[in-house]
Amino acid sequence: MRIRVCLKIKEISMDITALIIIILIIAAGWLIWMGTKKTPDPFPPLAQQNRNLGTFDLPGGLPECVERFYRELYGTEMPRIESFVLTGRGQLRFMGVTLPTRLRFIHQAGEGYRHYIETTFWGIPILRVNEYFLEGECCLNLPFGTIEDDPQTDQAANIGLWSETMMFPSVYLSASDVRWESINDHTAMLIVPFQDGEDRFTAHFNPETHMLDRMEALRWKKSGDNEKTRWQAQALEWGELEGWRMPILFAAQWMDEESPWLVARIEDVRWNVDVEEYIQGEGA
């Protein structure tokens, strides 16, 4: 009888232990899941004020869908843009894991950029990326090392430079060696310089709003690949910030994947500010 009672007590004890382990596993999973959903605090806005550098006339000879886009966005006077800074938050997928992120992109318009990105867990930065694309060469400082002096990375960065310029598309009309070519009523080819050659984007315009919906290009996905992968920058939502009409929600997606690896909402924007030293710095 005592043996049976002892066995019963041991079984109950084992059941309680198993239950506690299950509860702890569920709690840990919940904490991890919630940590990946916690939105980080935004970077503080830049203290510099936006500057007006005047305008230039909408040039002739553009494809019809491109001209409609510019007329809808700006009218006939195109704003002169020399620099811009984008600040926002969103989600970034890294090595199959999607984490909250905050970012700041500093651009010398049509020439180079610096990307500063933090991925966070429970709002705390855990991975930091400081990426430079200056004078046609990319230096990518990652948590696990630095990538530089790599032609494939340089080309990928050039695609990033010109796709992010969709926020200030008058640069496509003022930058040297950039041109538009017609494809059809709602699609055009944007050709941009890259070192001694060119890169090409297929730009898709919304047939109802005439706004730019997305830009597709062939881009090196990682160093050592044998061929480029089709990549897409998406203007998911057009809106207004600081009186500036621009894509305020954008995404970047490799077309061999089912979903974007980056989705971000722009929360602060500056243009024609002094970025000469800032673009070579570190952090936000």
C-alpha positions as protocol buffer text, in pm:
chain_id: "A"
residue {
  index: 1
  type: MET
  ca { x: 0 y: 0 z: 0 }
}
residue {
  index: 2
  type: ARG
  ca { x: 283 y: 236 z: 90 }
}
residue {
  index: 3
  type: ILE
  ca { x: 458 y: 151 z: -235 }
}
residue {
  index: 4
  type: ARG
  ca { x: 148 y: 245 z: -434 }
}
residue {
  index: 5
  type: VAL
  ca { x: 115 y: 573 z: -243 }
}
residue {
  index: 6
  type: CYS
  ca { x: 481 y: 654 z: -308 }
}
residue {
  index: 7
  type: LEU
  ca { x: 439 y: 577 z: -677 }
}
residue {
  index: 8
  type: LYS
  ca { x: 134 y: 801 z: -693 }
}
residue {
  index: 9
  type: ILE
  ca { x: 322 y: 1085 z: -522 }
}
residue {
  index: 10
  type: LYS
  ca { x: 615 y: 1042 z: -763 }
}
residue {
  index: 11
  type: GLU
  ca { x: 379 y: 1048 z: -1061 }
}
residue {
  index: 12
  type: ILE
  ca { x: 210 y: 1362 z: -936 }
}
residue {
  index: 13
  type: SER
  ca { x: 550 y: 1522 z: -870 }
}
residue {
  index: 14
  type: MET
  ca { x: 665 y: 1434 z: -1223 }
}
residue {
  index: 15
  type: ASP
  ca { x: 342 y: 1570 z: -1369 }
}
residue {
  index: 16
  type: ILE
  ca { x: 385 y: 1899 z: -1181 }
}
residue {
  index: 17
  type: THR
  ca { x: 750 y: 1924 z: -1292 }
}
residue {
  index: 18
  type: ALA
  ca { x: 651 y: 1862 z: -1655 }
}
residue {
  index: 19
  type: LEU
  ca { x: 374 y: 2121 z: -1626 }
}
residue {
  index: 20
  type: ILE
  ca { x: 616 y: 2378 z: -1483 }
}
residue {
  index: 21
  type: ILE
  ca { x: 862 y: 2310 z: -1766 }
}
residue {
  index: 22
  type: ILE
  ca { x: 587 y: 2353 z: -2026 }
}
residue {
  index: 23
  type: ILE
  ca { x: 473 y: 2679 z: -1863 }
}
residue {
  index: 24
  type: LEU
  ca { x: 832 y: 2808 z: -1856 }
}
residue {
  index: 25
  type: ILE
  ca { x: 883 y: 2719 z: -2223 }
}
residue {
  index: 26
  type: ILE
  ca { x: 559 y: 2894 z: -2320 }
}
residue {
  index: 27
  type: ALA
  ca { x: 651 y: 3198 z: -2109 }
}
residue {
  index: 28
  type: ALA
  ca { x: 1000 y: 3215 z: -2262 }
}
residue {
  index: 29
  type: GLY
  ca { x: 853 y: 3185 z: -2612 }
}
residue {
  index: 30
  type: TRP
  ca { x: 602 y: 3459 z: -2533 }
}
residue {
  index: 31
  type: LEU
  ca { x: 875 y: 3688 z: -2399 }
}
residue {
  index: 32
  type: ILE
  ca { x: 1088 y: 3631 z: -2708 }
}
residue {
  index: 33
  type: TRP
  ca { x: 792 y: 3689 z: -2940 }
}
residue {
  index: 34
  type: MET
  ca { x: 693 y: 4008 z: -2758 }
}
residue {
  index: 35
  type: GLY
  ca { x: 1053 y: 4127 z: -2767 }
}
residue {
  index: 36
  type: THR
  ca { x: 1050 y: 4105 z: -3146 }
}
residue {
  index: 37
  type: LYS
  ca { x: 732 y: 4315 z: -3158 }
}
residue {
  index: 38
  type: LYS
  ca { x: 843 y: 4597 z: -2929 }
}
residue {
  index: 39
  type: THR
  ca { x: 891 y: 4912 z: -3139 }
}
residue {
  index: 40
  type: PRO
  ca { x: 1211 y: 5099 z: -3050 }
}
residue {
  index: 41
  type: ASP
  ca { x: 1216 y: 5466 z: -2969 }
}
residue {
  index: 42
  type: PRO
  ca { x: 1282 y: 5681 z: -3278 }
}
residue {
  index: 43
  type: PHE
  ca { x: 1613 y: 5847 z: -3343 }
}
residue {
  index: 44
  type: PRO
  ca { x: 1596 y: 6216 z: -3248 }
}
residue {
  index: 45
  type: PRO
  ca { x: 1528 y: 6445 z: -3544 }
}
residue {
  index: 46
  type: LEU
  ca { x: 1816 y: 6640 z: -3691 }
}
residue {
  index: 47
  type: ALA
  ca { x: 1859 y: 6992 z: -3564 }
}
residue {
  index: 48
  type: GLN
  ca { x: 1933 y: 7128 z: -3912 }
}
residue {
  index: 49
  type: GLN
  ca { x: 1655 y: 7304 z: -4100 }
}
residue {
  index: 50
  type: ASN
  ca { x: 1548 y: 7232 z: -4456 }
}
residue {
  index: 51
  type: ARG
  ca { x: 1667 y: 7476 z: -4722 }
}
residue {
  index: 52
  type: ASN
  ca { x: 1512 y: 7587 z: -5047 }
}
residue {
  index: 53
  type: LEU
  ca { x: 1768 y: 7593 z: -5329 }
}
residue {
  index: 54
  type: GLY
  ca { x: 1527 y: 7700 z: -5600 }
}
residue {
  index: 55
  type: THR
  ca { x: 1377 y: 7508 z: -5889 }
}
residue {
  index: 56
  type: PHE
  ca { x: 1435 y: 7418 z: -6252 }
}
residue {
  index: 57
  type: ASP
  ca { x: 1192 y: 7364 z: -6538 }
}
residue {
  index: 58
  type: LEU
  ca { x: 1052 y: 7023 z: -6615 }
}
residue {
  index: 59
  type: PRO
  ca { x: 1258 y: 6913 z: -6916 }
}
residue {
  index: 60
  type: GLY
  ca { x: 1102 y: 6798 z: -7240 }
}
residue {
  index: 61
  type: GLY
  ca { x: 1139 y: 6466 z: -7413 }
}
residue {
  index: 62
  type: LEU
  ca { x: 1041 y: 6251 z: -7115 }
}
residue {
  index: 63
  type: PRO
  ca { x: 833 y: 5934 z: -7156 }
}
residue {
  index: 64
  type: GLU
  ca { x: 464 y: 6015 z: -7111 }
}
residue {
  index: 65
  type: CYS
  ca { x: 422 y: 5818 z: -6788 }
}
residue {
  index: 66
  type: VAL
  ca { x: 731 y: 5988 z: -6641 }
}
residue {
  index: 67
  type: GLU
  ca { x: 609 y: 6335 z: -6738 }
}
residue {
  index: 68
  type: ARG
  ca { x: 265 y: 6263 z: -6587 }
}
residue {
  index: 69
  type: PHE
  ca { x: 434 y: 6157 z: -6265 }
}
residue {
  index: 70
  type: TYR
  ca { x: 642 y: 6473 z: -6233 }
}
residue {
  index: 71
  type: ARG
  ca { x: 351 y: 6700 z: -6321 }
}
residue {
  index: 72
  type: GLU
  ca { x: 134 y: 6528 z: -6061 }
}
residue {
  index: 73
  type: LEU
  ca { x: 405 y: 6552 z: -5797 }
}
residue {
  index: 74
  type: TYR
  ca { x: 563 y: 6894 z: -5860 }
}
residue {
  index: 75
  type: GLY
  ca { x: 383 y: 7069 z: -6144 }
}
residue {
  index: 76
  type: THR
  ca { x: 630 y: 7220 z: -6389 }
}
residue {
  index: 77
  type: GLU
  ca { x: 892 y: 7347 z: -6140 }
}
residue {
  index: 78
  type: MET
  ca { x: 1129 y: 7080 z: -6012 }
}
residue {
  index: 79
  type: PRO
  ca { x: 1295 y: 7139 z: -5672 }
}
residue {
  index: 80
  type: ARG
  ca { x: 1673 y: 7139 z: -5660 }
}
residue {
  index: 81
  type: ILE
  ca { x: 1798 y: 6879 z: -5413 }
}
residue {
  index: 82
  type: GLU
  ca { x: 2162 y: 6840 z: -5309 }
}
residue {
  index: 83
  type: SER
  ca { x: 2121 y: 6624 z: -4999 }
}
residue {
  index: 84
  type: PHE
  ca { x: 1858 y: 6452 z: -4788 }
}
residue {
  index: 85
  type: VAL
  ca { x: 1830 y: 6255 z: -4464 }
}
residue {
  index: 86
  type: LEU
  ca { x: 1559 y: 5995 z: -4399 }
}
residue {
  index: 87
  type: THR
  ca { x: 1478 y: 5875 z: -4047 }
}
residue {
  index: 88
  type: GLY
  ca { x: 1230 y: 5603 z: -3964 }
}
residue {
  index: 89
  type: ARG
  ca { x: 1138 y: 5272 z: -3806 }
}
residue {
  index: 90
  type: GLY
  ca { x: 1016 y: 4936 z: -3932 }
}
residue {
  index: 91
  type: GLN
  ca { x: 1105 y: 4569 z: -3953 }
}
residue {
  index: 92
  type: LEU
  ca { x: 1414 y: 4404 z: -4099 }
}
residue {
  index: 93
  type: ARG
  ca { x: 1469 y: 4035 z: -4168 }
}
residue {
  index: 94
  type: PHE
  ca { x: 1823 y: 3918 z: -4098 }
}
residue {
  index: 95
  type: MET
  ca { x: 1926 y: 3552 z: -4137 }
}
residue {
  index: 96
  type: GLY
  ca { x: 1560 y: 3450 z: -4142 }
}
residue {
  index: 97
  type: VAL
  ca { x: 1465 y: 3641 z: -3825 }
}
residue {
  index: 98
  type: THR
  ca { x: 1249 y: 3955 z: -3847 }
}
residue {
  index: 99
  type: LEU
  ca { x: 1328 y: 4220 z: -3587 }
}
residue {
  index: 100
  type: PRO
  ca { x: 1215 y: 4576 z: -3520 }
}
residue {
  index: 101
  type: THR
  ca { x: 1455 y: 4832 z: -3661 }
}
residue {
  index: 102
  type: ARG
  ca { x: 1525 y: 5202 z: -3665 }
}
residue {
  index: 103
  type: LEU
  ca { x: 1727 y: 5363 z: -3937 }
}
residue {
  index: 104
  type: ARG
  ca { x: 1879 y: 5681 z: -4069 }
}
residue {
  index: 105
  type: PHE
  ca { x: 1984 y: 5719 z: -4434 }
}
residue {
  index: 106
  type: ILE
  ca { x: 2210 y: 6016 z: -4516 }
}
residue {
  index: 107
  type: HIS
  ca { x: 2240 y: 6098 z: -4887 }
}
residue {
  index: 108
  type: GLN
  ca { x: 2459 y: 6327 z: -5091 }
}
residue {
  index: 109
  type: ALA
  ca { x: 2201 y: 6329 z: -5369 }
}
residue {
  index: 110
  type: GLY
  ca { x: 2301 y: 6106 z: -5660 }
}
residue {
  index: 111
  type: GLU
  ca { x: 2657 y: 6068 z: -5532 }
}
residue {
  index: 112
  type: GLY
  ca { x: 2675 y: 5862 z: -5213 }
}
residue {
  index: 113
  type: TYR
  ca { x: 2518 y: 5771 z: -4883 }
}
residue {
  index: 114
  type: ARG
  ca { x: 2564 y: 5643 z: -4532 }
}
residue {
  index: 115
  type: HIS
  ca { x: 2316 y: 5398 z: -4381 }
}
residue {
  index: 116
  type: TYR
  ca { x: 2292 y: 5360 z: -4005 }
}
residue {
  index: 117
  type: ILE
  ca { x: 2060 y: 5078 z: -3894 }
}
residue {
  index: 118
  type: GLU
  ca { x: 1985 y: 4928 z: -3553 }
}
residue {
  index: 119
  type: THR
  ca { x: 1781 y: 4612 z: -3503 }
}
residue {
  index: 120
  type: THR
  ca { x: 1633 y: 4583 z: -3155 }
}
residue {
  index: 121
  type: PHE
  ca { x: 1491 y: 4335 z: -2905 }
}
residue {
  index: 122
  type: TRP
  ca { x: 1252 y: 4474 z: -2644 }
}
residue {
  index: 123
  type: GLY
  ca { x: 1353 y: 4813 z: -2783 }
}
residue {
  index: 124
  type: ILE
  ca { x: 1721 y: 4754 z: -2702 }
}
residue {
  index: 125
  type: PRO
  ca { x: 1972 y: 4766 z: -2993 }
}
residue {
  index: 126
  type: ILE
  ca { x: 2133 y: 4427 z: -3052 }
}
residue {
  index: 127
  type: LEU
  ca { x: 2274 y: 4464 z: -3404 }
}
residue {
  index: 128
  type: ARG
  ca { x: 2419 y: 4779 z: -3558 }
}
residue {
  index: 129
  type: VAL
  ca { x: 2508 y: 4842 z: -3922 }
}
residue {
  index: 130
  type: ASN
  ca { x: 2707 y: 5138 z: -4047 }
}
residue {
  index: 131
  type: GLU
  ca { x: 2731 y: 5129 z: -4428 }
}
residue {
  index: 132
  type: TYR
  ca { x: 2911 y: 5379 z: -4650 }
}
residue {
  index: 133
  type: PHE
  ca { x: 2881 y: 5419 z: -5026 }
}
residue {
  index: 134
  type: LEU
  ca { x: 3115 y: 5701 z: -5120 }
}
residue {
  index: 135
  type: GLU
  ca { x: 3294 y: 5770 z: -5449 }
}
residue {
  index: 136
  type: GLY
  ca { x: 3144 y: 5455 z: -5599 }
}
residue {
  index: 137
  type: GLU
  ca { x: 3278 y: 5216 z: -5334 }
}
residue {
  index: 138
  type: CYS
  ca { x: 3096 y: 5050 z: -5045 }
}
residue {
  index: 139
  type: CYS
  ca { x: 3222 y: 4976 z: -4695 }
}
residue {
  index: 140
  type: LEU
  ca { x: 2978 y: 4770 z: -4493 }
}
residue {
  index: 141
  type: ASN
  ca { x: 3049 y: 4754 z: -4119 }
}
residue {
  index: 142
  type: LEU
  ca { x: 2850 y: 4463 z: -3974 }
}
residue {
  index: 143
  type: PRO
  ca { x: 2846 y: 4315 z: -3622 }
}
residue {
  index: 144
  type: PHE
  ca { x: 3048 y: 4017 z: -3743 }
}
residue {
  index: 145
  type: GLY
  ca { x: 3297 y: 4199 z: -3967 }
}
residue {
  index: 146
  type: THR
  ca { x: 3356 y: 4449 z: -4246 }
}
residue {
  index: 147
  type: ILE
  ca { x: 3293 y: 4403 z: -4617 }
}
residue {
  index: 148
  type: GLU
  ca { x: 3483 y: 4632 z: -4854 }
}
residue {
  index: 149
  type: ASP
  ca { x: 3678 y: 4633 z: -5181 }
}
residue {
  index: 150
  type: ASP
  ca { x: 3414 y: 4407 z: -5334 }
}
residue {
  index: 151
  type: PRO
  ca { x: 3274 y: 4497 z: -5680 }
}
residue {
  index: 152
  type: GLN
  ca { x: 2951 y: 4305 z: -5624 }
}
residue {
  index: 153
  type: THR
  ca { x: 2881 y: 4488 z: -5298 }
}
residue {
  index: 154
  type: ASP
  ca { x: 2960 y: 4817 z: -5473 }
}
residue {
  index: 155
  type: GLN
  ca { x: 2699 y: 4746 z: -5742 }
}
residue {
  index: 156
  type: ALA
  ca { x: 2438 y: 4647 z: -5484 }
}
residue {
  index: 157
  type: ALA
  ca { x: 2503 y: 4974 z: -5302 }
}
residue {
  index: 158
  type: ASN
  ca { x: 2460 y: 5173 z: -5624 }
}
residue {
  index: 159
  type: ILE
  ca { x: 2116 y: 5016 z: -5667 }
}
residue {
  index: 160
  type: GLY
  ca { x: 2037 y: 5121 z: -5311 }
}
residue {
  index: 161
  type: LEU
  ca { x: 2155 y: 5477 z: -5376 }
}
residue {
  index: 162
  type: TRP
  ca { x: 1932 y: 5534 z: -5676 }
}
residue {
  index: 163
  type: SER
  ca { x: 1628 y: 5344 z: -5547 }
}
residue {
  index: 164
  type: GLU
  ca { x: 1619 y: 5552 z: -5227 }
}
residue {
  index: 165
  type: THR
  ca { x: 1636 y: 5863 z: -5443 }
}
residue {
  index: 166
  type: MET
  ca { x: 1269 y: 5796 z: -5529 }
}
residue {
  index: 167
  type: MET
  ca { x: 1201 y: 6003 z: -5214 }
}
residue {
  index: 168
  type: PHE
  ca { x: 1337 y: 6306 z: -5404 }
}
residue {
  index: 169
  type: PRO
  ca { x: 1287 y: 6210 z: -5768 }
}
residue {
  index: 170
  type: SER
  ca { x: 1374 y: 6550 z: -5912 }
}
residue {
  index: 171
  type: VAL
  ca { x: 1733 y: 6431 z: -5862 }
}
residue {
  index: 172
  type: TYR
  ca { x: 1674 y: 6190 z: -6153 }
}
residue {
  index: 173
  type: LEU
  ca { x: 1633 y: 6500 z: -6373 }
}
residue {
  index: 174
  type: SER
  ca { x: 1920 y: 6709 z: -6236 }
}
residue {
  index: 175
  type: ALA
  ca { x: 2193 y: 6446 z: -6184 }
}
residue {
  index: 176
  type: SER
  ca { x: 2440 y: 6397 z: -6465 }
}
residue {
  index: 177
  type: ASP
  ca { x: 2438 y: 6080 z: -6678 }
}
residue {
  index: 178
  type: VAL
  ca { x: 2084 y: 5984 z: -6572 }
}
residue {
  index: 179
  type: ARG
  ca { x: 1813 y: 5939 z: -6834 }
}
residue {
  index: 180
  type: TRP
  ca { x: 1464 y: 5801 z: -6884 }
}
residue {
  index: 181
  type: GLU
  ca { x: 1355 y: 5576 z: -7172 }
}
residue {
  index: 182
  type: SER
  ca { x: 1001 y: 5471 z: -7258 }
}
residue {
  index: 183
  type: ILE
  ca { x: 878 y: 5112 z: -7227 }
}
residue {
  index: 184
  type: ASN
  ca { x: 497 y: 5144 z: -7238 }
}
residue {
  index: 185
  type: ASP
  ca { x: 211 y: 5363 z: -7110 }
}
residue {
  index: 186
  type: HIS
  ca { x: 284 y: 5295 z: -6743 }
}
residue {
  index: 187
  type: THR
  ca { x: 645 y: 5174 z: -6737 }
}
residue {
  index: 188
  type: ALA
  ca { x: 977 y: 5340 z: -6813 }
}
residue {
  index: 189
  type: MET
  ca { x: 1346 y: 5258 z: -6790 }
}
residue {
  index: 190
  type: LEU
  ca { x: 1562 y: 5466 z: -6557 }
}
residue {
  index: 191
  type: ILE
  ca { x: 1930 y: 5445 z: -6648 }
}
residue {
  index: 192
  type: VAL
  ca { x: 2183 y: 5559 z: -6388 }
}
residue {
  index: 193
  type: PRO
  ca { x: 2564 y: 5571 z: -6381 }
}
residue {
  index: 194
  type: PHE
  ca { x: 2778 y: 5316 z: -6198 }
}
residue {
  index: 195
  type: GLN
  ca { x: 3156 y: 5359 z: -6210 }
}
residue {
  index: 196
  type: ASP
  ca { x: 3246 y: 5317 z: -6580 }
}
residue {
  index: 197
  type: GLY
  ca { x: 2910 y: 5163 z: -6670 }
}
residue {
  index: 198
  type: GLU
  ca { x: 2539 y: 5183 z: -6597 }
}
residue {
  index: 199
  type: ASP
  ca { x: 2262 y: 5027 z: -6392 }
}
residue {
  index: 200
  type: ARG
  ca { x: 1902 y: 5005 z: -6508 }
}
residue {
  index: 201
  type: PHE
  ca { x: 1570 y: 5020 z: -6326 }
}
residue {
  index: 202
  type: THR
  ca { x: 1226 y: 4934 z: -6459 }
}
residue {
  index: 203
  type: ALA
  ca { x: 1000 y: 5196 z: -6304 }
}
residue {
  index: 204
  type: HIS
  ca { x: 629 y: 5112 z: -6269 }
}
residue {
  index: 205
  type: PHE
  ca { x: 378 y: 5397 z: -6239 }
}
residue {
  index: 206
  type: ASN
  ca { x: 27 y: 5363 z: -6101 }
}
residue {
  index: 207
  type: PRO
  ca { x: -222 y: 5399 z: -6390 }
}
residue {
  index: 208
  type: GLU
  ca { x: -475 y: 5580 z: -6166 }
}
residue {
  index: 209
  type: THR
  ca { x: -264 y: 5808 z: -5946 }
}
residue {
  index: 210
  type: HIS
  ca { x: 33 y: 5837 z: -6190 }
}
residue {
  index: 211
  type: MET
  ca { x: 266 y: 5800 z: -5890 }
}
residue {
  index: 212
  type: LEU
  ca { x: 571 y: 5575 z: -5883 }
}
residue {
  index: 213
  type: ASP
  ca { x: 475 y: 5236 z: -5739 }
}
residue {
  index: 214
  type: ARG
  ca { x: 798 y: 5038 z: -5759 }
}
residue {
  index: 215
  type: MET
  ca { x: 1141 y: 5013 z: -5918 }
}
residue {
  index: 216
  type: GLU
  ca { x: 1295 y: 4682 z: -6026 }
}
residue {
  index: 217
  type: ALA
  ca { x: 1660 y: 4609 z: -6097 }
}
residue {
  index: 218
  type: LEU
  ca { x: 1910 y: 4328 z: -6118 }
}
residue {
  index: 219
  type: ARG
  ca { x: 2129 y: 4341 z: -5808 }
}
residue {
  index: 220
  type: TRP
  ca { x: 2400 y: 4126 z: -5655 }
}
residue {
  index: 221
  type: LYS
  ca { x: 2244 y: 3955 z: -5353 }
}
residue {
  index: 222
  type: LYS
  ca { x: 2568 y: 3848 z: -5190 }
}
residue {
  index: 223
  type: SER
  ca { x: 2934 y: 3845 z: -5273 }
}
residue {
  index: 224
  type: GLY
  ca { x: 3038 y: 3540 z: -5470 }
}
residue {
  index: 225
  type: ASP
  ca { x: 2706 y: 3488 z: -5650 }
}
residue {
  index: 226
  type: ASN
  ca { x: 2729 y: 3380 z: -6012 }
}
residue {
  index: 227
  type: GLU
  ca { x: 2440 y: 3595 z: -6131 }
}
residue {
  index: 228
  type: LYS
  ca { x: 2235 y: 3891 z: -6014 }
}
residue {
  index: 229
  type: THR
  ca { x: 1893 y: 3856 z: -5853 }
}
residue {
  index: 230
  type: ARG
  ca { x: 1589 y: 4062 z: -5943 }
}
residue {
  index: 231
  type: TRP
  ca { x: 1525 y: 4312 z: -5665 }
}
residue {
  index: 232
  type: GLN
  ca { x: 1245 y: 4559 z: -5605 }
}
residue {
  index: 233
  type: ALA
  ca { x: 1201 y: 4885 z: -5413 }
}
residue {
  index: 234
  type: GLN
  ca { x: 834 y: 4950 z: -5338 }
}
residue {
  index: 235
  type: ALA
  ca { x: 662 y: 5279 z: -5258 }
}
residue {
  index: 236
  type: LEU
  ca { x: 382 y: 5130 z: -5046 }
}
residue {
  index: 237
  type: GLU
  ca { x: 232 y: 5463 z: -4939 }
}
residue {
  index: 238
  type: TRP
  ca { x: 274 y: 5820 z: -5056 }
}
residue {
  index: 239
  type: GLY
  ca { x: 220 y: 6093 z: -4799 }
}
residue {
  index: 240
  type: GLU
  ca { x: 352 y: 6424 z: -4672 }
}
residue {
  index: 241
  type: LEU
  ca { x: 624 y: 6505 z: -4420 }
}
residue {
  index: 242
  type: GLU
  ca { x: 743 y: 6855 z: -4337 }
}
residue {
  index: 243
  type: GLY
  ca { x: 533 y: 6971 z: -4632 }
}
residue {
  index: 244
  type: TRP
  ca { x: 721 y: 6732 z: -4862 }
}
residue {
  index: 245
  type: ARG
  ca { x: 526 y: 6480 z: -5068 }
}
residue {
  index: 246
  type: MET
  ca { x: 712 y: 6151 z: -5082 }
}
residue {
  index: 247
  type: PRO
  ca { x: 687 y: 5774 z: -5021 }
}
residue {
  index: 248
  type: ILE
  ca { x: 648 y: 5752 z: -4643 }
}
residue {
  index: 249
  type: LEU
  ca { x: 620 y: 5372 z: -4632 }
}
residue {
  index: 250
  type: PHE
  ca { x: 860 y: 5173 z: -4845 }
}
residue {
  index: 251
  type: ALA
  ca { x: 983 y: 4816 z: -4876 }
}
residue {
  index: 252
  type: ALA
  ca { x: 1277 y: 4632 z: -5029 }
}
residue {
  index: 253
  type: GLN
  ca { x: 1236 y: 4277 z: -5158 }
}
residue {
  index: 254
  type: TRP
  ca { x: 1442 y: 4015 z: -5333 }
}
residue {
  index: 255
  type: MET
  ca { x: 1207 y: 3869 z: -5592 }
}
residue {
  index: 256
  type: ASP
  ca { x: 1317 y: 3512 z: -5519 }
}
residue {
  index: 257
  type: GLU
  ca { x: 1171 y: 3555 z: -5169 }
}
residue {
  index: 258
  type: GLU
  ca { x: 804 y: 3569 z: -5070 }
}
residue {
  index: 259
  type: SER
  ca { x: 811 y: 3893 z: -4872 }
}
residue {
  index: 260
  type: PRO
  ca { x: 1019 y: 4210 z: -4827 }
}
residue {
  index: 261
  type: TRP
  ca { x: 1330 y: 4189 z: -4612 }
}
residue {
  index: 262
  type: LEU
  ca { x: 1284 y: 4552 z: -4510 }
}
residue {
  index: 263
  type: VAL
  ca { x: 968 y: 4754 z: -4450 }
}
residue {
  index: 264
  type: ALA
  ca { x: 1010 y: 5101 z: -4302 }
}
residue {
  index: 265
  type: ARG
  ca { x: 799 y: 5408 z: -4236 }
}
residue {
  index: 266
  type: ILE
  ca { x: 975 y: 5742 z: -4274 }
}
residue {
  index: 267
  type: GLU
  ca { x: 901 y: 5963 z: -3974 }
}
residue {
  index: 268
  type: ASP
  ca { x: 1138 y: 6253 z: -4028 }
}
residue {
  index: 269
  type: VAL
  ca { x: 1295 y: 6402 z: -4338 }
}
residue {
  index: 270
  type: ARG
  ca { x: 1551 y: 6675 z: -4402 }
}
residue {
  index: 271
  type: TRP
  ca { x: 1669 y: 6808 z: -4734 }
}
residue {
  index: 272
  type: ASN
  ca { x: 1943 y: 7040 z: -4855 }
}
residue {
  index: 273
  type: VAL
  ca { x: 2119 y: 7019 z: -4519 }
}
residue {
  index: 274
  type: ASP
  ca { x: 2495 y: 7003 z: -4464 }
}
residue {
  index: 275
  type: VAL
  ca { x: 2597 y: 6635 z: -4468 }
}
residue {
  index: 276
  type: GLU
  ca { x: 2962 y: 6670 z: -4572 }
}
residue {
  index: 277
  type: GLU
  ca { x: 3097 y: 6548 z: -4236 }
}
residue {
  index: 278
  type: TYR
  ca { x: 2786 y: 6366 z: -4119 }
}
residue {
  index: 279
  type: ILE
  ca { x: 2792 y: 6126 z: -4414 }
}
residue {
  index: 280
  type: GLN
  ca { x: 3140 y: 6009 z: -4307 }
}
residue {
  index: 281
  type: GLY
  ca { x: 3054 y: 5970 z: -3939 }
}
residue {
  index: 282
  type: GLU
  ca { x: 2921 y: 5687 z: -3727 }
}
residue {
  index: 283
  type: GLY
  ca { x: 2591 y: 5619 z: -3554 }
}
residue {
  index: 284
  type: ALA
  ca { x: 2276 y: 5826 z: -3577 }
}
